[in-house]
Amino acid sequence: MTARQRRTRRVVVVGGGHNGLVAACYLARSGWQTQVLEQSDKLGGGARTEELLPGHRFNTHSAAHNIINATDIVEDLRLRDAGLVYREMDPFSVAAFRDGTIVRFHRSVAATVESIAEVDRRAARRYAAWMRQAWPVVSAMRTMLDPGTGVTQRLRRMPGLVAAGGRALARNGGPVGLARTLLAPYGRVLREQFDTELVRAPVAAFAAHASASPQQVGGATFALWQAFYHQVGQWHPVGGSQALTDALATRLASYGGSWRVNTPVARILRTGTGTDRVAGVELADGTRIAADAVLTAIDPRSALLDLLDPPLTGPVADRLRAAGRGNAVQSLVLLATTGLPGYPQARPGDWNGLQSYVDSLDSLSAGFAQAEARHLPDDPVPTYAFTPTALDDSLAPPGRHTVYLACPCAPYEVRGGWDAAREEFADRMVATVEARAPGFAASVVDRVTHTPADMARQLRWPGAHPMHLDISLDQLAMLRPTPDLAGHRTPLTGLVVSGAGTAPVGGIAGLPGRDAAYALITRPPARGGPAGRRWP
């Protein structure tokens, strides 16, 4: 098929977050007539940066871009040519304890081991040994970041997967030992590996940012993923997360694609009642847009069970409806300050990456249990911070800083409601930092609080879940959101799903967008008839 022939194919992308924009770029580049429809007044979804306080620009949610920098997307779409610049956040994590102790986790494993050895030599040796075990496991997992979901693409990954898998087996006790590790909660993995909170607590705090409890069965991947940050690093987009969104929009326009904001989609249309072919979309104002294909980059349950008219039914729908989404999500406090948190034992660079304020694994586990029971976590509130202005002074006026506080175990549904809890909980999060950085509270000039209720309303995230669905062992990679839909195709010809709730994973990755686009590019819907190959 020539590019001219493909140009006549029309696709509507529902959702202008980064996955929707990535998908749109690939489709437009392949010759599809591509239009993105975004319900809010601005593209980006969770990858937006806005002036929420005078002169101070904050990311609405995502603060660090990690997985996307382990893929080919930035290079393949030439996003740097479109203005995207990344700066590495090294150390990628710094743990600040209430007793003043600081442990630094650098991109370099050796530098990290040296930092841990300053406070506990035994823990340092055990961390080095654990990284040798985790390294090949994460290397094997990273093969899923390679392009494409088809048989050919999977075969290309096999040599790297086999090599890394062999090392993972050899270093983790063979098949039984590796299976036991992967099926374990990450809390248990960390207790087995370390006998001190100096390592357990900060690794757990980093793992928890995916809204995953230390007690989640099969959650070991979140702790093992620590090796990923040593391999790839953690990255800040200069100008904030909006820089990624703007670069994608620039590239989409260069490929001939377009977008519309303030354009909510009310229905995804079929060609006729009960048919298995998509016809386009209907907007909230009643306008209909015909399309050969529709790609959704929103919560997959909302797409297939709410917007699709009539909705998906049968076993595929039943499995999607049953997909897990817990009550523990994030609550944010965005602060304008006159300075960075003043840790008594701070060194240059300590504000580059994530700063964790979790003193024990047990306190984090308790926080998640409380959130699932619709209670706020006890003090000290499990909290972590990003301080983007330590690397990027474009985000605040001279002499000012932006500080992003997040609690990873805040309840979406809270007893008494968030209106009553909002400011008191924000005060408690600030107090958690104050206990480690005396004088921090006095440096706060102004703040904006984003509770889970706010994020559910503003970003249209069901349950306020930034990943749309839990990232659990049974909802990851080829199982996300369900095995039926992991290839992004659906039972309807021309309808594919993308977004953080689809394969392989959520976060600022772009992979669901890229792979969903490939699903259409490699098997476009036949005009006027069924697809050339049977779903899936």
NORKA-V836900 format. One record per residue. N is the residue number from 1. RES is the residue in one small letter. OMEGA is omega in whole degrees, -180 to 180 (* if undefined). Layout:
BEGIN
((N RES OMEGA) (N RES OMEGA))
END
This chain:
BEGIN
((1 m -179) (2 t 178) (3 a -180) (4 r 178) (5 q -180) (6 r -177) (7 r -178) (8 t 178) (9 r -178) (10 r 177) (11 v 173) (12 v 176) (13 v -179) (14 v -179) (15 g -177) (16 g 169) (17 g -173) (18 h 178) (19 n 177) (20 g 180) (21 l 176) (22 v 179) (23 a -179) (24 a 179) (25 c -179) (26 y 180) (27 l 180) (28 a 179) (29 r 180) (30 s 175) (31 g 178) (32 w 171) (33 q -165) (34 t 175) (35 q 178) (36 v 178) (37 l -178) (38 e -176) (39 q -177) (40 s -176) (41 d -174) (42 k 175) (43 l 170) (44 g -177) (45 g 178) (46 g 178) (47 a 178) (48 r 176) (49 t -174) (50 e 177) (51 e -176) (52 l 174) (53 l -174) (54 p 178) (55 g -176) (56 h -177) (57 r -175) (58 f 169) (59 n -180) (60 t 176) (61 h -174) (62 s -178) (63 a -179) (64 a -178) (65 h -172) (66 n -173) (67 i -178) (68 i 179) (69 n 172) (70 a 179) (71 t 177) (72 d -170) (73 i -178) (74 v 180) (75 e -175) (76 d 179) (77 l 178) (78 r -177) (79 l 176) (80 r 176) (81 d 179) (82 a 173) (83 g -178) (84 l 179) (85 v 177) (86 y 171) (87 r -178) (88 e 178) (89 m -176) (90 d 5) (91 p -177) (92 f 179) (93 s 176) (94 v 179) (95 a 178) (96 a -178) (97 f -178) (98 r -180) (99 d 178) (100 g 179) (101 t 176) (102 i 175) (103 v -175) (104 r 178) (105 f -176) (106 h 171) (107 r 178) (108 s 175) (109 v -179) (110 a 179) (111 a 177) (112 t 179) (113 v 178) (114 e 180) (115 s 179) (116 i -178) (117 a 178) (118 e -178) (119 v -179) (120 d -177) (121 r 179) (122 r 179) (123 a 179) (124 a 179) (125 r -178) (126 r 177) (127 y 179) (128 a 179) (129 a -180) (130 w 177) (131 m 177) (132 r 177) (133 q -174) (134 a -173) (135 w -179) (136 p 177) (137 v 179) (138 v 177) (139 s 177) (140 a 179) (141 m -177) (142 r 177) (143 t 179) (144 m 178) (145 l -180) (146 d -173) (147 p 167) (148 g 180) (149 t -177) (150 g -177) (151 v -179) (152 t -180) (153 q -180) (154 r 178) (155 l 178) (156 r -179) (157 r -169) (158 m -179) (159 p 179) (160 g 179) (161 l -179) (162 v -179) (163 a 180) (164 a 179) (165 g 178) (166 g 178) (167 r 179) (168 a 178) (169 l -177) (170 a -175) (171 r -176) (172 n 173) (173 g 178) (174 g -176) (175 p -178) (176 v -180) (177 g -180) (178 l 179) (179 a 179) (180 r 179) (181 t -175) (182 l -179) (183 l -175) (184 a 166) (185 p -178) (186 y 174) (187 g 179) (188 r 178) (189 v -178) (190 l 177) (191 r 178) (192 e -175) (193 q -171) (194 f 178) (195 d 180) (196 t 177) (197 e -180) (198 l 176) (199 v -177) (200 r -174) (201 a -179) (202 p 177) (203 v 178) (204 a 180) (205 a 178) (206 f 180) (207 a -174) (208 a -176) (209 h 175) (210 a -178) (211 s -178) (212 a -180) (213 s 174) (214 p -179) (215 q -178) (216 q 179) (217 v -178) (218 g -178) (219 g -177) (220 a -179) (221 t -177) (222 f 176) (223 a 179) (224 l -179) (225 w 173) (226 q 179) (227 a 179) (228 f -178) (229 y 172) (230 h -179) (231 q -169) (232 v -175) (233 g 176) (234 q -166) (235 w 177) (236 h 175) (237 p -179) (238 v -175) (239 g 180) (240 g -177) (241 s 178) (242 q 180) (243 a 176) (244 l 180) (245 t -179) (246 d 179) (247 a 178) (248 l 178) (249 a 177) (250 t -179) (251 r 178) (252 l 179) (253 a -180) (254 s 178) (255 y 179) (256 g 178) (257 g -179) (258 s 178) (259 w 175) (260 r 175) (261 v -175) (262 n -175) (263 t 179) (264 p 177) (265 v -179) (266 a -178) (267 r 166) (268 i -170) (269 l 170) (270 r 180) (271 t 178) (272 g -178) (273 t 177) (274 g -180) (275 t -178) (276 d 180) (277 r -179) (278 v -177) (279 a -177) (280 g -178) (281 v 172) (282 e -179) (283 l -179) (284 a 180) (285 d 178) (286 g 179) (287 t 177) (288 r 177) (289 i 180) (290 a 180) (291 a 174) (292 d -179) (293 a 174) (294 v 176) (295 l 180) (296 t 177) (297 a 179) (298 i 176) (299 d -175) (300 p 178) (301 r 177) (302 s -177) (303 a -170) (304 l -177) (305 l -180) (306 d -176) (307 l -179) (308 l -175) (309 d -7) (310 p -175) (311 p 176) (312 l 178) (313 t 176) (314 g -176) (315 p 179) (316 v 178) (317 a -180) (318 d -180) (319 r 178) (320 l -180) (321 r -178) (322 a -179) (323 a -171) (324 g 172) (325 r -175) (326 g -179) (327 n -180) (328 a -180) (329 v -177) (330 q 168) (331 s -172) (332 l 169) (333 v -178) (334 l -169) (335 l 166) (336 a -175) (337 t 176) (338 t 179) (339 g 176) (340 l 178) (341 p -174) (342 g 178) (343 y -176) (344 p -178) (345 q -176) (346 a 174) (347 r 176) (348 p 179) (349 g -176) (350 d -179) (351 w -176) (352 n -174) (353 g 178) (354 l 175) (355 q -174) (356 s 180) (357 y 178) (358 v -175) (359 d -179) (360 s 176) (361 l -179) (362 d -179) (363 s 178) (364 l 178) (365 s 179) (366 a 179) (367 g 178) (368 f 179) (369 a 178) (370 q 180) (371 a 179) (372 e 177) (373 a 177) (374 r 175) (375 h 171) (376 l 179) (377 p 179) (378 d 172) (379 d -10) (380 p -177) (381 v 174) (382 p -171) (383 t 167) (384 y -176) (385 a 163) (386 f 178) (387 t -172) (388 p -177) (389 t 174) (390 a 180) (391 l -169) (392 d -177) (393 d 178) (394 s -172) (395 l -178) (396 a 177) (397 p 178) (398 p 179) (399 g 180) (400 r 178) (401 h 171) (402 t 180) (403 v -175) (404 y 178) (405 l 180) (406 a 168) (407 c -176) (408 p -176) (409 c 174) (410 a -179) (411 p 173) (412 y 173) (413 e -177) (414 v 179) (415 r -178) (416 g 177) (417 g -176) (418 w 179) (419 d -180) (420 a -173) (421 a -168) (422 r -171) (423 e 179) (424 e 179) (425 f 176) (426 a 177) (427 d -179) (428 r 177) (429 m 177) (430 v 179) (431 a 177) (432 t 178) (433 v -179) (434 e -179) (435 a -179) (436 r -179) (437 a -177) (438 p -178) (439 g -177) (440 f -177) (441 a -180) (442 a -180) (443 s -176) (444 v 180) (445 v -178) (446 d -179) (447 r 173) (448 v 179) (449 t 175) (450 h 178) (451 t 175) (452 p 179) (453 a 178) (454 d -176) (455 m 177) (456 a -178) (457 r -173) (458 q -175) (459 l -180) (460 r 176) (461 w 177) (462 p -178) (463 g -177) (464 a -176) (465 h -178) (466 p 178) (467 m -178) (468 h 176) (469 l 178) (470 d 170) (471 i -179) (472 s -175) (473 l -180) (474 d 178) (475 q -177) (476 l 175) (477 a -174) (478 m 177) (479 l -172) (480 r -8) (481 p 172) (482 t 178) (483 p -179) (484 d -170) (485 l -175) (486 a 176) (487 g 177) (488 h 176) (489 r 180) (490 t 177) (491 p 179) (492 l 176) (493 t 177) (494 g 179) (495 l 177) (496 v -177) (497 v 177) (498 s 180) (499 g -174) (500 a -180) (501 g -180) (502 t -173) (503 a -1) (504 p -172) (505 v 177) (506 g -177) (507 g 176) (508 i -176) (509 a -176) (510 g -176) (511 l 177) (512 p 178) (513 g -180) (514 r -175) (515 d 176) (516 a 176) (517 a 178) (518 y 180) (519 a 176) (520 l -177) (521 i -176) (522 t 177) (523 r -178) (524 p 178) (525 p 178) (526 a -179) (527 r 173) (528 g -179) (529 g -178) (530 p 178) (531 a -177) (532 g 179) (533 r -178) (534 r 173) (535 w 3) (536 p *))
END
